[in-house]
Amino acid sequence: MQILTPAVAVAGRRVLVRSDLNVPLRDGEITDRGRITASVPTIRALAEAGARVVVAAHLGRPQGERVPELSLAPVAVALAEELGRPVAFAHDTVGESARETVEGLADGQVALLENLRFDPRETSKDAGERGAFADGLAELADLFVSDGFGVVHREQASVVDIARRLPAYAGGLVAAEVEVSRRLLEDPARPYAVILGGSKVSDKLGVIDSLLERADVLMIGGGMVFTFLKAQGHAIGASLVEEDQLETVRGYLRKAEERGVEILLPQDIVMAESFDREAAHWTAQVDALEQTPGGATALGLDIGPEAARTFAARAAQARTVFWNGPMGVFEFPAFAEGTRAVAESLTTAHGGRESGRLTVVGGGDSAAAVRALGFADDDFGHISTGGGASLEFLEGRVLPGLAVLEG
């Protein structure tokens, strides 16, 4: 994989950078700038080296239509603030505005194109359509830098096809993500602990299979834990469950036992009468979830305090920790304590940057959760920008956006 270094001549040249600026918005306001902040070092280095930087990214899933609330215009403002320099904004991707904006750049200046996914060719399954869109992007640049790790698992025009049309390099963010992911996949220091949360087992089937070959302990929380608990025979009230995955989960439990891998499930759960910020809630042991107020209609919305202490203690003892997915509905304060406890166990205060110890927060909801709970990125060994990409890498899959950089 060719990596962008200071030795690559960029002064006076147009450099198209594929970043991941897919940030959460609420009422037009960015609620988490993490991906923007992570994208800045590569963009800044190129600008300071005299490149004419053209940033391309997507936001949400507009399905090939121009959706005003998914415009990257507010992202351009935030990017300029993070960079400390102006960012010109093109109101299309390969049209007149894009061409005029790029032509108007001087050395060291930066522009951001409108949402790539407003053009249906960006995500088309037809290689010819994607290629035509990539041709338009290639006309705007002399070099391509892939720096959006969150999209390298996608076969898309701005990720794969463009890299076949221009001299292509991995940016610093992608290079760093690959290095960390390879350590997790190929040579983790032991004990190696994995913490998985989020809502669905089905979102993590491949990575669980892979991790059962590599990890020493898998700790399961979040909504997905109830499929595991039901597979063991526990009553779970009205908690989220994937009935069609119960036999798959039983297979995981058998495989873990055969391989000597510990699957650690919560001893207790925070239950609630409804999915609501202000819902009445209580803690129950896993073998008595329905023998409490609410009974069979109660919902599990967080791991309990005993489980939180157990998970945190095991994580703090590990030499390598990979965490993907919150332990509960962290957006509601009453159901955030499990996620908070796990996050705290991975911070610098607990050896999160200790020599030889690698702690990785695996992108997406996990990254948003730690920031929402008041933690800083520097509190952890590494916060990944690629949830889905991280998981697919750990499955051992070939990621098309990385493979194309190998030539």
N, C-alpha and C positions, 0 to 999 in steps of 0.2 A: 504494500500500500504506500503510494507516494504521499508524503506528509509535507504540508506547507512549512517552509523554514525561511529565515531571513535571506538564505542564498537564492531563493526564487526571485527573479527580477520582476517587480510589479510596478515600479515608478512609471507614471504616465500611461499605464495600461488599465483597461476596463476589466474589473474582476467581479464576476457574479458569485455571490455567496448565498448558498442555500442554508438559511437559518431555520430554527424551530422557534417561532414566535407565537405559537398557539396558546395564548394565555387566557385565563378565565375572565369573563366580563360580567358585570352586573349593572344594569341600567347605564350601559355605555362606559362604565368605569372599570379599569383593570384592577382585579382584586388580588392578584399575585404576579409580581414582576419577575419571578425566578428565572424563567426561560429567557427573558430579555436580558437580564443581568448576565446570565451565563454566555449569551451570544456576543456580548460586547468586546471581550479581549481580542478575538480574531478580527472583528470589524475595525477596532481601533488600531491594531497593529498594521493592518493593510493601509488604512488612511494615513497613519504616521509615516509609512514607507513611501507615500506618494501615489498610491493606487487611486483610481476612480472607482469607488466601491458601489456596486449595485446589489442590494439585498433583496432576496426573494423568499417568501414564506406563505403559509396559509393560516387561516383562522376558522375553526369550526368545520361544519359539513354543509356548505351551501348547495351541494348537489349540482354544481355547474351553472348556478344562477347567481345573478348579482343581488345579494341580500344586504341592504344598507347597514343593518346592525352587526354584520360580520365584516365590515370594512376594516382594513388595517390602519386607517387614518389615526385613531387614537394611539395605536402602537407606534406610529412614526413619531408622535409627540413624546411618548415615554422613552423611546430609543434615543432621541436627541438629548433628553435629560440625562440618561445614563451615560451616553458618550461624552457629553459636554461639548457638543458641536452640532450645527444644524443638520437636519436630515430632510432632503427634498422628497416629496411624495408624488409618485405617479399614479394617476387615477385609473390606469389599466395595467395590463401585464406585458403585452407584446404589441400594443397599438400605438397610436400617435402620441399620446401622453407619455408613454414609456420611452419612446424614441427621443422625444424632445427633452425629457428630463435627463436622460443619460447623456445626450449630446451637450447639455448645458453644464455638465460636471467639469470642474477643474481638478487638477491633481490634489489628492487629499480630501476630496469631498465625498459625501455619502448620499445615496438615494435609496428609497424603499419602494418596491413595486406593490401594486394593489394585490389583494388576496388571490393567490394562484388558482384556488379552487373555484373562483368565479368562472373560469374557463373549463368546460367539461372535458377538454382534451387532457388536462393535467392528470386526471385519475382514470382515464379511459382504459378499458381492457383491450382496445384495439391498438396494436403497436404502431400502426401507420398514423393514427390520430395523435398519439402521444409524441411520435417523432416529428410531426408537423409543428406541434406546440414547442417542442424542444428546439426546432430550427429557429423559430421566432425568438426564443430566449437567447440562443447562441449568437444571433445577430447583434445583441446588446453588449457582448463581452468578448474579451480575448482569452481569459482564463476562467476556470470554474473551481470553486472551493466548496466542498461538502462539509458543512459544519452544523447540520441539524441531526443529532443522533436520534432524536425522537421519530424520524421519518425514514431511517436507513433500511427498515424492514419493508418498505413500500416500493412496489414496482410502479413508479410514477415518473412523469416526464422530467420534473425538476430535480429528481433524485438520481435516476438511472440514465435516461435517454440523453440528457444534457451532457453527462460525463463522457459519452461516446463521441461528442461533437467538438469538445474543447480540451485543451490540456487540463487535466483534473487532479486535484490534490485534496487530501483530508485536512480540515482545519484543526486547530489546537483542541477544540472541544471534542470533536469526534475521536481524535487520536487518544485523548485522555480517557474517554469513556471506553474505548476498545481495550486499552491497557488494563483498566480496572476489571472489566468484564472477563478478560482472559485470566486474570488472577483468580477470580471466582470459579471459573469453569475448569481451569487446568491445574492450578497449584495453590489451593487455599491452605493457609496455616490452620492448624487444628488445635482445639476443637472448632468445627465449622458449624455455626448455628444459622438456621434460616427461619425467619418469621414471616408468615403469609397471612394476609387479611383480605379485606375487600368483600364484595357481596357474593361472588359466584365461584364455585369450584370449577365450572366449565371454562372459565377464563384462564385457568392455570393448569389444565390437564397436562400439557406437554412439559411444563417446567417442573411439576411435581414428579413426573416420571424420571426426569433427568436428575433432580436433586436427590432422589432416593438412591441414586448411584454414587453420590458425592458427599452429601451432608452427614453430620453426626446426629443432629437433632433438628426436627421440623416442628415449630410451634405454630399452631393454627388458631386464628382468631377471626374477627369480623363476621359478616353474615355467612360466609362459607363454613364456619365451624358447625352450624346446625345440621348441615348435611352429614358431617362426620359424626356428630353426636347421635343423630337418628340411625346412622348406619351401625352404631354400637348398641342400639336398642333403647336409647334414652327418649323419653317423651320431651317434646320441645315447644309445646304450646302452639301458638300461631306464628312462630318464628320462620324466617325465610328458609326454604329448603328446596333443593333440586331433586325431585323424586327420581328423575331419569339418571342421576349420577350416583345413586346409593350403592349399586353393585360395583361401580368403578372405585368408589371410596373404600369399600370392603376389600377390594383387590389391593389398594394402596396399603391398607393396614396389614394385610398378610405379607406383602412384599417387604414392608419395613421390618416386620418381625423376623423374616427370613434373613435379611441383610444386616440385622443388628442396628438399624437406624431407629432412634426414638421419635415417635410422633407424640408430641406433648399437646394435650387439649386442656382447656380451662377447667378448673375445679368448680368455679362459680361464675354466674352470669348476672348482669344487671338487666332486670326485666322491667317492662313498662306496660301500662294499660293500652297505649296507642302510640303510633309513630308521630310524636309531637314534642316540640321543644319543652313544653310545660307539663308533659304527661306525668302522672303519678308513677313512681318507680321504686323498685326494691331489689335487693340482692338475694339470689337463691342458689343453692348447691345444684350441680348438674343432674343429680339423681332425684331432685325434687322440684323441678321447674314448674310442674303443674299443681304442686301441693302448696300453692301460695295464692295471695289475692290475684284475681284475674284468671287463674287456672289455665284452661285450655285456650283461652283467647288472648293470653299475654304474649308480648313480643320480646325477644332478646335483642338488646340494642348496644351492648358493650360487654367485654369480658369483665369479670368481677374483681374486687380488690385483691383477693388471694391469688387469683390467676395473674393479675398484673404484677404482683410482687415476684411470683415464681418466674414469669417470662423475663422480667427485668434482671433478676439474679442470674438466670442461665445465660442471657445475652451478655451480661457484664463479664462473665467468666470465659467467654469464647474469644478465640484469637481472630476469627473471621466471622462477620455477621452480615447477612443480606436480609433486608427487610423490604417487603413490598405489600402494601395494603394496610389501611388503618384497622385498629382493633374494634372500633365501634363507630357510631354515628358522631364523629368528632365535631361536626358543625353545631351540635346541641351540647352545651356545657355539661349537662348531667351525664352525658354518655361519651365524654372525651378522656376520662381519666386512664383508661387502659392504654390508649394511644399515647398519652402524655408519659406514662410510666415507661413504656418501651422506648420512646424517643429519648428520654432522660438517660436511660441505660447505655445509649450509644454515643453520648456526648463526650466532649473533652474531659469533663469532670469525672467520667468513669473510664478514662483511657481511650476515648474515641480516636485520638491521634497518637496514641502511645506507639513507640517504635515496634514494628512487627505486627501491630494489630490493625486490621482493616475493617471499618464499619461503613456499609453502603446502604443508603436510603434509596430505594428503587423507584424514583420518578413518580409522575402522575399524582394520584390522590395522597400518597405518602409524603411527597415533597410539599404539597399544599397544606397538609395537616400540620407538619412540624412548624411551618411558617405561621399558620393561623394560631398555633398554640404558643407563639412567642419565641421560638427557637431561631437562631441565626444559622445560615448555611455553614459558617465556619465552626459551628459547634460539632460538626460531624466529619468523619474521614472523607466521605464523598457523597454528594447528593446527585443522583443521576437525573438527567433531563429526559430520559427515554423509558417510559414505563413498558409499553409493548415491545419496543426494540430490546430492552434489557432482558425481558423474559424470553424472547425468541433466541437471543444470543446464548442464554444459559441453557436453553433446550438443545443447543448445538446445531441450530439451523444455519443455513447459508443466508445471509442478509444481502439482498440484491444491491442495496446502496453501498455496501462495503465491497462486495465482490467485483463491482464494476471499477473500483479504484485500484484493484490488483492488476488490471490490464488484461 
